[in-house]
Structures are given as C-alpha cells and as structure tokens.
Amino acid sequence: MRKALLKIIDFFYPPFSRWLPIHTFRYMVSGGTTAATGIVVYYICYNWILHQKDVHLSIPFFPNLITAPTAALAIESVITFFIGFILNKYLIFTKSDLKGRIQLFRYGSVVATNILLNYALLKVFLSFGFYPTISKIIITTILTVFSYFSQKHFSFKVKK
C-alpha cells in the first residue's frame, strides 16, 4: 500500500523537483491531504451535524456550553489526529528510529499545541468577524509550516 501511494504522489513530483526535495513534497501532499480532510470534516460538522448551533452539555466540572465552531474543531481534531499520524508514520517519516509509542506521544504533543493555537487563532479570527470556515483555512495554512518542522525534527526525528 505504501509503495502504491508513494508512486501516485511521486507521479506529480517532476514539476516541483526544482524547488522541493522529494521528502518535503511527499510531506506536503500528506499534510495537504490531512488538512483538506480537516477542512471538509470541519465544514460538515459545523454546517450539517451541528447546524451552526452551540452544544449544551450537562457534565459536572465541564462548561455547559460549547460554541459550534469549537465543537466542530474538537470533532475535526480527533479525526485528523489519526489520519495525520498514520500518514506521517507509515508514509513519510519511515526512517525514524524512535519507538512508535514515543512517536505517537510526540506527535500528540505537537497536535495538542496545534489545537491550542488553532483554538486561540479561531477565537481571534471570529472576533474580527471572519466566517468560521474561512478562518479555519487561513489558520490551517499558518500551522502547516509549524507542523512540518515539529514533525521532522521532533516527533519523527532521525538520530544522526
């Protein structure tokens, strides 16, 4: 499966070969797939599942109200966490000599940081009147650069 996916990705590489190493291109395709999935899932959750309505909970020691954009972000984050980890571990960063559980923990740490940044930036964008889905696209673009360097040099680090 890995070889087949890499063959498909590598088919589109030649026009970018002057500017990007193959590994970076593969990461961009993998990350782009995860990001696009996240945006689609966010849109579906926000508009079709939640119908742009806030979620009311009655769980002790938990906020009683979660705004629709925040709830959609939470659902989207869980789904894209697993997609992103699987693509990174088994498709992109296969040379990492770290144990899988350490990779998962580190990946989770980076994702948790991204979620917090995502949440904070979403609140900022919404306070300026941006539409939630447009905000999500802009934020995803910003956090993609941060994620690449974090995953390459921390989560799936290769010892020299």
PyRosetta script that sets phi, psi and omega in degrees:
from pyrosetta import init, pose_from_sequence

init()
pose = pose_from_sequence("MRKALLKIIDFFYPPFSRWLPIHTFRYMVSGGTTAATGIVVYYICYNWILHQKDVHLSIPFFPNLITAPTAALAIESVITFFIGFILNKYLIFTKSDLKGRIQLFRYGSVVATNILLNYALLKVFLSFGFYPTISKIIITTILTVFSYFSQKHFSFKVKK")
pose.set_psi(1, -43.5)
pose.set_omega(1, -179.8)
pose.set_phi(2, -59.6)
pose.set_psi(2, -46.8)
pose.set_omega(2, -178.9)
pose.set_phi(3, -62.2)
pose.set_psi(3, -40.2)
pose.set_omega(3, 179.6)
pose.set_phi(4, -64.6)
pose.set_psi(4, -43.9)
pose.set_omega(4, 179.4)
pose.set_phi(5, -65.2)
pose.set_psi(5, -42.5)
pose.set_omega(5, 178.8)
pose.set_phi(6, -64.9)
pose.set_psi(6, -35.3)
pose.set_omega(6, 177.6)
pose.set_phi(7, -62.4)
pose.set_psi(7, -42.7)
pose.set_omega(7, 178.6)
pose.set_phi(8, -65.0)
pose.set_psi(8, -46.6)
pose.set_omega(8, 179.9)
pose.set_phi(9, -62.5)
pose.set_psi(9, -46.3)
pose.set_omega(9, -176.8)
pose.set_phi(10, -65.9)
pose.set_psi(10, -23.5)
pose.set_omega(10, 177.2)
pose.set_phi(11, -59.6)
pose.set_psi(11, -35.0)
pose.set_omega(11, -177.9)
pose.set_phi(12, -90.5)
pose.set_psi(12, 0.2)
pose.set_omega(12, -175.0)
pose.set_phi(13, -73.4)
pose.set_psi(13, -38.5)
pose.set_omega(13, -171.8)
pose.set_phi(14, -47.3)
pose.set_psi(14, -44.2)
pose.set_omega(14, -179.8)
pose.set_phi(15, -63.8)
pose.set_psi(15, -21.3)
pose.set_omega(15, -177.9)
pose.set_phi(16, -100.0)
pose.set_psi(16, -2.7)
pose.set_omega(16, -171.9)
pose.set_phi(17, -63.4)
pose.set_psi(17, -25.1)
pose.set_omega(17, 179.0)
pose.set_phi(18, -71.7)
pose.set_psi(18, -26.2)
pose.set_omega(18, -173.1)
pose.set_phi(19, -108.7)
pose.set_psi(19, -24.9)
pose.set_omega(19, -173.0)
pose.set_phi(20, -130.2)
pose.set_psi(20, 138.9)
pose.set_omega(20, 168.9)
pose.set_phi(21, -67.0)
pose.set_psi(21, 155.3)
pose.set_omega(21, -177.3)
pose.set_phi(22, -58.2)
pose.set_psi(22, -38.7)
pose.set_omega(22, -178.6)
pose.set_phi(23, -63.4)
pose.set_psi(23, -43.9)
pose.set_omega(23, 179.3)
pose.set_phi(24, -65.1)
pose.set_psi(24, -41.0)
pose.set_omega(24, 177.9)
pose.set_phi(25, -61.7)
pose.set_psi(25, -44.2)
pose.set_omega(25, 179.2)
pose.set_phi(26, -62.0)
pose.set_psi(26, -41.4)
pose.set_omega(26, 178.1)
pose.set_phi(27, -62.9)
pose.set_psi(27, -41.3)
pose.set_omega(27, -179.4)
pose.set_phi(28, -63.4)
pose.set_psi(28, -39.9)
pose.set_omega(28, 178.2)
pose.set_phi(29, -67.3)
pose.set_psi(29, -44.3)
pose.set_omega(29, 179.0)
pose.set_phi(30, -63.3)
pose.set_psi(30, -48.8)
pose.set_omega(30, 178.7)
pose.set_phi(31, -65.3)
pose.set_psi(31, -37.8)
pose.set_omega(31, 177.5)
pose.set_phi(32, -64.2)
pose.set_psi(32, -38.5)
pose.set_omega(32, 176.8)
pose.set_phi(33, -63.9)
pose.set_psi(33, -45.2)
pose.set_omega(33, 178.7)
pose.set_phi(34, -64.5)
pose.set_psi(34, -44.3)
pose.set_omega(34, -179.8)
pose.set_phi(35, -64.6)
pose.set_psi(35, -44.5)
pose.set_omega(35, 179.1)
pose.set_phi(36, -63.3)
pose.set_psi(36, -40.3)
pose.set_omega(36, 176.1)
pose.set_phi(37, -60.8)
pose.set_psi(37, -42.7)
pose.set_omega(37, 178.9)
pose.set_phi(38, -61.1)
pose.set_psi(38, -42.4)
pose.set_omega(38, -179.8)
pose.set_phi(39, -66.5)
pose.set_psi(39, -42.7)
pose.set_omega(39, 179.2)
pose.set_phi(40, -64.6)
pose.set_psi(40, -45.2)
pose.set_omega(40, 179.5)
pose.set_phi(41, -63.1)
pose.set_psi(41, -42.3)
pose.set_omega(41, 178.0)
pose.set_phi(42, -59.0)
pose.set_psi(42, -47.7)
pose.set_omega(42, -179.7)
pose.set_phi(43, -60.3)
pose.set_psi(43, -46.5)
pose.set_omega(43, -179.4)
pose.set_phi(44, -62.9)
pose.set_psi(44, -45.8)
pose.set_omega(44, -180.0)
pose.set_phi(45, -62.8)
pose.set_psi(45, -48.7)
pose.set_omega(45, -175.5)
pose.set_phi(46, -65.4)
pose.set_psi(46, -45.6)
pose.set_omega(46, -172.9)
pose.set_phi(47, -91.5)
pose.set_psi(47, -39.8)
pose.set_omega(47, -172.4)
pose.set_phi(48, -100.5)
pose.set_psi(48, -37.4)
pose.set_omega(48, -178.9)
pose.set_phi(49, -84.8)
pose.set_psi(49, -50.1)
pose.set_omega(49, -178.5)
pose.set_phi(50, -88.3)
pose.set_psi(50, -13.7)
pose.set_omega(50, -178.7)
pose.set_phi(51, 52.8)
pose.set_psi(51, 36.3)
pose.set_omega(51, 178.6)
pose.set_phi(52, 58.5)
pose.set_psi(52, 25.6)
pose.set_omega(52, -179.8)
pose.set_phi(53, -111.6)
pose.set_psi(53, 143.2)
pose.set_omega(53, 179.3)
pose.set_phi(54, -65.0)
pose.set_psi(54, 156.8)
pose.set_omega(54, -178.6)
pose.set_phi(55, -103.3)
pose.set_psi(55, 127.0)
pose.set_omega(55, 178.4)
pose.set_phi(56, -102.3)
pose.set_psi(56, 124.6)
pose.set_omega(56, -178.8)
pose.set_phi(57, -117.7)
pose.set_psi(57, 156.0)
pose.set_omega(57, 174.2)
pose.set_phi(58, -129.2)
pose.set_psi(58, 56.7)
pose.set_omega(58, 178.6)
pose.set_phi(59, -104.9)
pose.set_psi(59, 129.1)
pose.set_omega(59, 179.1)
pose.set_phi(60, -59.3)
pose.set_psi(60, 142.9)
pose.set_omega(60, 177.7)
pose.set_phi(61, 62.1)
pose.set_psi(61, 25.6)
pose.set_omega(61, 179.4)
pose.set_phi(62, -134.1)
pose.set_psi(62, 145.2)
pose.set_omega(62, 179.7)
pose.set_phi(63, -56.2)
pose.set_psi(63, 139.9)
pose.set_omega(63, -179.6)
pose.set_phi(64, -75.8)
pose.set_psi(64, -19.9)
pose.set_omega(64, -177.1)
pose.set_phi(65, -129.9)
pose.set_psi(65, 128.6)
pose.set_omega(65, 173.2)
pose.set_phi(66, -120.1)
pose.set_psi(66, 125.6)
pose.set_omega(66, -178.8)
pose.set_phi(67, -65.8)
pose.set_psi(67, 154.3)
pose.set_omega(67, -179.0)
pose.set_phi(68, -58.7)
pose.set_psi(68, -43.6)
pose.set_omega(68, 177.9)
pose.set_phi(69, -61.8)
pose.set_psi(69, -37.9)
pose.set_omega(69, 179.4)
pose.set_phi(70, -69.9)
pose.set_psi(70, -41.6)
pose.set_omega(70, 178.3)
pose.set_phi(71, -64.1)
pose.set_psi(71, -42.0)
pose.set_omega(71, 177.8)
pose.set_phi(72, -63.3)
pose.set_psi(72, -39.4)
pose.set_omega(72, 177.4)
pose.set_phi(73, -63.2)
pose.set_psi(73, -41.2)
pose.set_omega(73, 179.7)
pose.set_phi(74, -63.5)
pose.set_psi(74, -45.6)
pose.set_omega(74, 179.9)
pose.set_phi(75, -64.4)
pose.set_psi(75, -46.3)
pose.set_omega(75, -179.8)
pose.set_phi(76, -61.7)
pose.set_psi(76, -38.6)
pose.set_omega(76, -178.4)
pose.set_phi(77, -64.6)
pose.set_psi(77, -40.5)
pose.set_omega(77, 179.1)
pose.set_phi(78, -63.3)
pose.set_psi(78, -45.0)
pose.set_omega(78, -177.4)
pose.set_phi(79, -67.3)
pose.set_psi(79, -47.3)
pose.set_omega(79, -177.0)
pose.set_phi(80, -73.4)
pose.set_psi(80, -21.4)
pose.set_omega(80, 175.7)
pose.set_phi(81, -57.8)
pose.set_psi(81, -50.4)
pose.set_omega(81, -177.0)
pose.set_phi(82, -70.6)
pose.set_psi(82, -39.8)
pose.set_omega(82, 178.0)
pose.set_phi(83, -62.2)
pose.set_psi(83, -47.6)
pose.set_omega(83, -179.0)
pose.set_phi(84, -62.3)
pose.set_psi(84, -44.4)
pose.set_omega(84, -178.8)
pose.set_phi(85, -64.1)
pose.set_psi(85, -45.6)
pose.set_omega(85, -178.7)
pose.set_phi(86, -62.6)
pose.set_psi(86, -45.3)
pose.set_omega(86, 179.1)
pose.set_phi(87, -63.8)
pose.set_psi(87, -43.7)
pose.set_omega(87, -179.8)
pose.set_phi(88, -66.7)
pose.set_psi(88, -45.8)
pose.set_omega(88, -176.4)
pose.set_phi(89, -69.3)
pose.set_psi(89, -45.7)
pose.set_omega(89, -171.6)
pose.set_phi(90, -99.3)
pose.set_psi(90, -9.4)
pose.set_omega(90, -178.3)
pose.set_phi(91, -118.5)
pose.set_psi(91, -40.4)
pose.set_omega(91, -170.9)
pose.set_phi(92, -103.9)
pose.set_psi(92, -56.3)
pose.set_omega(92, -173.7)
pose.set_phi(93, -101.5)
pose.set_psi(93, 57.3)
pose.set_omega(93, -175.7)
pose.set_phi(94, -79.4)
pose.set_psi(94, -12.4)
pose.set_omega(94, -178.5)
pose.set_phi(95, -89.3)
pose.set_psi(95, -3.3)
pose.set_omega(95, 179.7)
pose.set_phi(96, -64.5)
pose.set_psi(96, 134.7)
pose.set_omega(96, -179.8)
pose.set_phi(97, -98.7)
pose.set_psi(97, 9.7)
pose.set_omega(97, 175.6)
pose.set_phi(98, -76.1)
pose.set_psi(98, 149.8)
pose.set_omega(98, 176.5)
pose.set_phi(99, -66.6)
pose.set_psi(99, 150.9)
pose.set_omega(99, -177.2)
pose.set_phi(100, -56.6)
pose.set_psi(100, -39.7)
pose.set_omega(100, -179.2)
pose.set_phi(101, -67.9)
pose.set_psi(101, -33.8)
pose.set_omega(101, 177.5)
pose.set_phi(102, -71.0)
pose.set_psi(102, -41.1)
pose.set_omega(102, 175.8)
pose.set_phi(103, -59.6)
pose.set_psi(103, -44.7)
pose.set_omega(103, -179.4)
pose.set_phi(104, -62.5)
pose.set_psi(104, -43.8)
pose.set_omega(104, 179.3)
pose.set_phi(105, -63.4)
pose.set_psi(105, -46.6)
pose.set_omega(105, -179.7)
pose.set_phi(106, -66.0)
pose.set_psi(106, -41.6)
pose.set_omega(106, 176.9)
pose.set_phi(107, -60.2)
pose.set_psi(107, -43.8)
pose.set_omega(107, 177.8)
pose.set_phi(108, -60.7)
pose.set_psi(108, -38.3)
pose.set_omega(108, 177.6)
pose.set_phi(109, -63.3)
pose.set_psi(109, -44.6)
pose.set_omega(109, 179.0)
pose.set_phi(110, -65.9)
pose.set_psi(110, -42.8)
pose.set_omega(110, 179.2)
pose.set_phi(111, -64.0)
pose.set_psi(111, -41.8)
pose.set_omega(111, 178.1)
pose.set_phi(112, -60.5)
pose.set_psi(112, -41.6)
pose.set_omega(112, 176.3)
pose.set_phi(113, -61.9)
pose.set_psi(113, -43.5)
pose.set_omega(113, 178.1)
pose.set_phi(114, -62.2)
pose.set_psi(114, -39.3)
pose.set_omega(114, 179.7)
pose.set_phi(115, -64.2)
pose.set_psi(115, -44.1)
pose.set_omega(115, 178.6)
pose.set_phi(116, -63.0)
pose.set_psi(116, -44.3)
pose.set_omega(116, 177.2)
pose.set_phi(117, -64.5)
pose.set_psi(117, -40.2)
pose.set_omega(117, 178.5)
pose.set_phi(118, -59.9)
pose.set_psi(118, -47.0)
pose.set_omega(118, 179.8)
pose.set_phi(119, -61.3)
pose.set_psi(119, -49.3)
pose.set_omega(119, -178.0)
pose.set_phi(120, -62.7)
pose.set_psi(120, -45.8)
pose.set_omega(120, -179.7)
pose.set_phi(121, -67.1)
pose.set_psi(121, -35.1)
pose.set_omega(121, 177.2)
pose.set_phi(122, -62.2)
pose.set_psi(122, -43.2)
pose.set_omega(122, 178.0)
pose.set_phi(123, -61.5)
pose.set_psi(123, -41.8)
pose.set_omega(123, 179.9)
pose.set_phi(124, -64.0)
pose.set_psi(124, -49.4)
pose.set_omega(124, -179.1)
pose.set_phi(125, -61.2)
pose.set_psi(125, -42.8)
pose.set_omega(125, -179.7)
pose.set_phi(126, -65.8)
pose.set_psi(126, -35.0)
pose.set_omega(126, 179.2)
pose.set_phi(127, -67.1)
pose.set_psi(127, -23.6)
pose.set_omega(127, 176.0)
pose.set_phi(128, -90.2)
pose.set_psi(128, 3.2)
pose.set_omega(128, 174.2)
pose.set_phi(129, 90.5)
pose.set_psi(129, 10.4)
pose.set_omega(129, 176.9)
pose.set_phi(130, -70.8)
pose.set_psi(130, 148.6)
pose.set_omega(130, 174.9)
pose.set_phi(131, -71.2)
pose.set_psi(131, 139.9)
pose.set_omega(131, -174.5)
pose.set_phi(132, -54.6)
pose.set_psi(132, -42.6)
pose.set_omega(132, -178.0)
pose.set_phi(133, -69.1)
pose.set_psi(133, -39.0)
pose.set_omega(133, 176.4)
pose.set_phi(134, -64.1)
pose.set_psi(134, -42.0)
pose.set_omega(134, 177.1)
pose.set_phi(135, -58.5)
pose.set_psi(135, -44.1)
pose.set_omega(135, -178.8)
pose.set_phi(136, -61.2)
pose.set_psi(136, -40.0)
pose.set_omega(136, 179.4)
pose.set_phi(137, -64.8)
pose.set_psi(137, -44.7)
pose.set_omega(137, -179.9)
pose.set_phi(138, -64.5)
pose.set_psi(138, -46.2)
pose.set_omega(138, -179.0)
pose.set_phi(139, -63.6)
pose.set_psi(139, -41.7)
pose.set_omega(139, 179.2)
pose.set_phi(140, -60.5)
pose.set_psi(140, -40.5)
pose.set_omega(140, 178.6)
pose.set_phi(141, -62.1)
pose.set_psi(141, -44.7)
pose.set_omega(141, 180.0)
pose.set_phi(142, -63.6)
pose.set_psi(142, -46.4)
pose.set_omega(142, -175.2)
pose.set_phi(143, -75.1)
pose.set_psi(143, -15.8)
pose.set_omega(143, 178.3)
pose.set_phi(144, -63.2)
pose.set_psi(144, -42.0)
pose.set_omega(144, 179.9)
pose.set_phi(145, -64.1)
pose.set_psi(145, -46.8)
pose.set_omega(145, 177.4)
pose.set_phi(146, -58.1)
pose.set_psi(146, -43.2)
pose.set_omega(146, -177.7)
pose.set_phi(147, -63.9)
pose.set_psi(147, -42.3)
pose.set_omega(147, -178.0)
pose.set_phi(148, -57.5)
pose.set_psi(148, -51.4)
pose.set_omega(148, -177.5)
pose.set_phi(149, -68.4)
pose.set_psi(149, -35.0)
pose.set_omega(149, 177.9)
pose.set_phi(150, -65.9)
pose.set_psi(150, -44.3)
pose.set_omega(150, -179.0)
pose.set_phi(151, -69.2)
pose.set_psi(151, -41.7)
pose.set_omega(151, -177.2)
pose.set_phi(152, -67.0)
pose.set_psi(152, -42.1)
pose.set_omega(152, -173.0)
pose.set_phi(153, -102.8)
pose.set_psi(153, -2.5)
pose.set_omega(153, -179.0)
pose.set_phi(154, -130.7)
pose.set_psi(154, -64.4)
pose.set_omega(154, -173.6)
pose.set_phi(155, -65.4)
pose.set_psi(155, -44.3)
pose.set_omega(155, -176.1)
pose.set_phi(156, -119.7)
pose.set_psi(156, 41.2)
pose.set_omega(156, -176.3)
pose.set_phi(157, -60.4)
pose.set_psi(157, 142.6)
pose.set_omega(157, 175.4)
pose.set_phi(158, -110.0)
pose.set_psi(158, 123.7)
pose.set_omega(158, 178.7)
pose.set_phi(159, -69.9)
pose.set_psi(159, 139.8)
pose.set_omega(159, -179.1)
pose.set_phi(160, -88.2)
pose.dump_pdb("model.pdb")
